[in-house]
Amino acid sequence: MDREYFNAFLNKTNKLSNEDGVHTLTMMTVHSIKKGIDLLNENIDQIILTGGGRKNIFIINRLKEITNLEVIDIDDLGLNGDLLESEAF
């Protein structure tokens, strides 16, 4: 999902309560990750999370539920999930 698609979807949540809007967008994130995994057409056994989402227990638990995969925080692998992109460059 690219930024434009996300922003278009975000605008559609304006009439929801804050709680429902956050839940909807969070589940959209979870299902986007799942769709990306499905599109890989590869057998994988784990997801390594980076960025702020790796600290969101709701996202982690939903990913585990819908993918049946191990979900790992990249920090547990000795890398700083907040600085990963800047460390790469």
NUNU-572622 format. One record per atom (N, C-alpha, C): x, y, z; residue number from 1; atom name. Coordinates in Angstrom, 2 decimals. Layout:
N
X_Y_Z_NUM_CA
...
This chain:
89
0.84_-1.16_0.00_1_N
0.00_0.00_0.00_1_CA
0.90_1.24_0.00_1_C
0.64_2.11_-0.90_2_N
1.46_3.32_-0.94_2_CA
0.79_4.45_-0.16_2_C
1.50_5.53_-0.03_3_N
1.06_6.69_0.75_3_CA
-0.26_7.26_0.24_3_C
-0.42_7.33_-1.08_4_N
-1.64_7.91_-1.65_4_CA
-2.87_7.06_-1.30_4_C
-2.72_5.75_-1.40_5_N
-3.84_4.86_-1.06_5_CA
-4.18_5.00_0.41_5_C
-3.15_5.02_1.25_6_N
-3.38_5.16_2.68_6_CA
-4.09_6.47_2.99_6_C
-3.63_7.57_2.40_7_N
-4.26_8.87_2.65_7_CA
-5.71_8.90_2.19_7_C
-6.01_8.29_1.08_8_N
-7.39_8.22_0.60_8_CA
-8.25_7.44_1.58_8_C
-7.72_6.35_2.10_9_N
-8.45_5.54_3.07_9_CA
-8.59_6.31_4.39_9_C
-7.54_7.01_4.79_10_N
-7.55_7.80_6.02_10_CA
-8.70_8.81_5.99_10_C
-8.88_9.46_4.88_11_N
-9.95_10.45_4.75_11_CA
-11.32_9.84_4.95_11_C
-11.48_8.57_4.65_12_N
-12.77_7.90_4.80_12_CA
-13.08_7.55_6.25_12_C
-12.10_7.67_7.14_13_N
-12.32_7.35_8.55_13_CA
-12.72_8.58_9.36_13_C
-12.85_9.73_8.73_14_N
-13.16_10.98_9.43_14_CA
-14.44_10.92_10.25_14_C
-15.41_10.15_9.81_15_N
-16.70_10.11_10.50_15_CA
-16.75_9.07_11.61_15_C
-15.69_8.32_11.78_16_N
-15.63_7.32_12.84_16_CA
-15.19_7.96_14.15_16_C
-15.50_7.31_15.26_17_N
-14.95_7.78_16.54_17_CA
-13.43_7.60_16.48_17_C
-12.73_8.29_17.37_18_N
-11.27_8.15_17.39_18_CA
-10.86_6.70_17.58_18_C
-11.55_6.01_18.49_19_N
-11.21_4.61_18.78_19_CA
-11.43_3.72_17.56_19_C
-12.58_3.90_16.89_20_N
-12.87_3.09_15.71_20_CA
-11.93_3.43_14.56_20_C
-11.58_4.70_14.42_21_N
-10.65_5.11_13.36_21_CA
-9.27_4.50_13.56_21_C
-8.77_4.56_14.79_22_N
-7.45_3.98_15.08_22_CA
-7.48_2.48_14.87_22_C
-8.53_1.83_15.34_23_N
-8.64_0.38_15.15_23_CA
-8.67_0.02_13.67_23_C
-9.48_0.75_12.91_24_N
-9.60_0.48_11.48_24_CA
-8.26_0.64_10.77_24_C
-7.56_1.73_11.05_25_N
-6.28_1.97_10.38_25_CA
-5.21_0.98_10.84_25_C
-5.26_0.58_12.11_26_N
-4.29_-0.41_12.60_26_CA
-4.53_-1.76_11.94_26_C
-5.79_-2.16_11.82_27_N
-6.09_-3.43_11.16_27_CA
-5.75_-3.36_9.67_27_C
-5.90_-2.20_9.08_28_N
-5.50_-2.03_7.68_28_CA
-3.99_-2.25_7.54_28_C
-3.24_-1.77_8.50_29_N
-1.79_-1.99_8.50_29_CA
-1.47_-3.47_8.62_29_C
-2.13_-4.14_9.55_30_N
-1.90_-5.58_9.75_30_CA
-2.22_-6.36_8.48_30_C
-3.36_-6.08_7.88_31_N
-3.76_-6.82_6.68_31_CA
-2.89_-6.46_5.47_31_C
-2.35_-5.25_5.45_32_N
-1.41_-4.88_4.38_32_CA
-0.12_-5.69_4.49_32_C
0.35_-5.88_5.71_33_N
1.55_-6.71_5.93_33_CA
1.26_-8.14_5.50_33_C
0.10_-8.66_5.90_34_N
-0.29_-10.02_5.51_34_CA
-0.36_-10.16_4.00_34_C
-0.96_-9.19_3.33_35_N
-1.07_-9.22_1.86_35_CA
0.32_-9.21_1.22_35_C
1.21_-8.39_1.77_36_N
2.58_-8.35_1.26_36_CA
3.27_-9.70_1.38_36_C
3.06_-10.36_2.50_37_N
3.64_-11.70_2.70_37_CA
3.05_-12.67_1.69_37_C
1.74_-12.62_1.49_38_N
1.09_-13.51_0.52_38_CA
1.63_-13.28_-0.88_38_C
1.90_-12.02_-1.23_39_N
2.40_-11.71_-2.57_39_CA
3.83_-12.20_-2.79_39_C
4.57_-12.43_-1.71_40_N
5.93_-12.97_-1.84_40_CA
5.90_-14.37_-2.44_40_C
4.83_-15.09_-2.17_41_N
4.71_-16.46_-2.66_41_CA
5.90_-17.32_-2.24_41_C
6.33_-17.09_-1.01_42_N
7.44_-17.83_-0.42_42_CA
7.00_-18.38_0.92_42_C
7.60_-19.46_1.35_43_N
7.35_-19.98_2.68_43_CA
8.29_-19.29_3.65_43_C
7.74_-18.53_4.57_44_N
8.55_-17.88_5.59_44_CA
8.06_-18.34_6.95_44_C
8.92_-18.22_7.96_45_N
8.52_-18.67_9.28_45_CA
8.53_-17.57_10.33_45_C
8.92_-16.36_9.91_46_N
8.94_-15.27_10.86_46_CA
8.80_-13.91_10.17_46_C
8.33_-12.95_10.95_47_N
8.24_-11.56_10.52_47_CA
9.13_-10.76_11.46_47_C
10.00_-9.94_10.92_48_N
10.85_-9.08_11.73_48_CA
10.33_-7.65_11.59_48_C
9.87_-7.09_12.70_49_N
9.29_-5.75_12.69_49_CA
10.33_-4.68_13.00_49_C
10.24_-3.57_12.28_50_N
11.08_-2.40_12.53_50_CA
10.16_-1.18_12.69_50_C
10.72_-0.07_13.08_51_N
9.94_1.16_13.22_51_CA
9.02_1.11_14.42_51_C
8.14_2.09_14.50_52_N
7.27_2.23_15.66_52_CA
6.29_1.09_15.85_52_C
5.87_0.45_14.77_53_N
4.92_-0.65_14.87_53_CA
5.42_-1.82_15.69_53_C
6.71_-1.97_15.79_54_N
7.27_-3.08_16.55_54_CA
7.00_-2.95_18.04_54_C
6.58_-1.77_18.47_55_N
6.28_-1.53_19.88_55_CA
4.78_-1.61_20.16_55_C
3.99_-1.88_19.14_56_N
2.55_-1.91_19.28_56_CA
2.09_-3.35_19.50_56_C
1.76_-3.66_20.74_57_N
1.39_-5.03_21.11_57_CA
0.16_-5.51_20.32_57_C
-0.78_-4.61_20.05_58_N
-1.96_-4.98_19.29_58_CA
-1.56_-5.45_17.90_58_C
-0.69_-4.71_17.22_59_N
-0.22_-5.10_15.88_59_CA
0.50_-6.44_15.95_59_C
1.37_-6.59_16.91_60_N
2.13_-7.84_17.05_60_CA
1.18_-9.03_17.23_60_C
0.22_-8.89_18.14_61_N
-0.71_-10.00_18.41_61_CA
-1.59_-10.30_17.21_61_C
-2.07_-9.29_16.52_62_N
-2.91_-9.54_15.34_62_CA
-2.10_-10.20_14.23_62_C
-0.86_-9.77_14.04_63_N
-0.01_-10.41_13.02_63_CA
0.20_-11.88_13.33_63_C
0.45_-12.18_14.60_64_N
0.62_-13.57_14.99_64_CA
-0.64_-14.37_14.70_64_C
-1.80_-13.78_15.00_65_N
-3.08_-14.47_14.80_65_CA
-3.38_-14.74_13.33_65_C
-3.20_-13.74_12.48_66_N
-3.63_-13.93_11.09_66_CA
-2.58_-14.59_10.21_66_C
-1.33_-14.61_10.66_67_N
-0.29_-15.23_9.83_67_CA
0.21_-16.56_10.37_67_C
0.00_-16.81_11.65_68_N
0.56_-17.99_12.32_68_CA
2.08_-18.05_12.19_68_C
2.70_-16.86_12.18_69_N
4.16_-16.77_12.09_69_CA
4.72_-16.18_13.38_69_C
6.00_-16.46_13.62_70_N
6.70_-15.82_14.72_70_CA
6.92_-14.36_14.36_70_C
6.67_-13.45_15.29_71_N
6.88_-12.03_15.06_71_CA
7.99_-11.57_16.01_71_C
9.06_-11.01_15.42_72_N
10.26_-10.65_16.17_72_CA
10.48_-9.15_16.08_72_C
10.85_-8.55_17.21_73_N
11.28_-7.16_17.24_73_CA
12.74_-7.12_16.81_73_C
13.05_-6.30_15.83_74_N
14.42_-6.26_15.31_74_CA
15.44_-5.89_16.38_74_C
15.00_-5.19_17.42_75_N
15.90_-4.87_18.53_75_CA
16.44_-6.15_19.17_75_C
15.63_-7.21_19.16_76_N
16.06_-8.49_19.74_76_CA
17.17_-9.14_18.92_76_C
17.42_-8.62_17.73_77_N
18.50_-9.13_16.88_77_CA
19.74_-8.24_16.95_77_C
19.72_-7.29_17.87_78_N
20.87_-6.41_18.07_78_CA
20.89_-5.19_17.18_78_C
19.78_-4.89_16.49_79_N
19.70_-3.71_15.64_79_CA
18.69_-2.74_16.24_79_C
18.95_-1.45_16.09_80_N
18.06_-0.43_16.63_80_CA
16.94_-0.19_15.62_80_C
15.75_-0.62_15.96_81_N
14.60_-0.49_15.06_81_CA
14.20_0.94_14.76_81_C
14.63_1.89_15.58_82_N
14.32_3.30_15.33_82_CA
15.34_3.94_14.38_82_C
16.50_3.35_14.28_83_N
17.58_3.94_13.47_83_CA
17.97_3.10_12.27_83_C
17.22_2.05_12.01_84_N
17.61_1.09_10.98_84_CA
17.83_1.73_9.61_84_C
16.92_2.58_9.19_85_N
17.06_3.21_7.88_85_CA
18.28_4.12_7.82_85_C
18.49_4.93_8.84_86_N
19.65_5.82_8.82_86_CA
20.96_5.04_8.95_86_C
20.95_3.93_9.67_87_N
22.14_3.10_9.79_87_CA
22.51_2.45_8.45_87_C
21.50_2.20_7.61_88_N
21.75_1.57_6.32_88_CA
22.48_2.50_5.37_88_C
22.30_3.80_5.57_89_N
22.93_4.76_4.68_89_CA
24.06_5.47_5.38_89_C
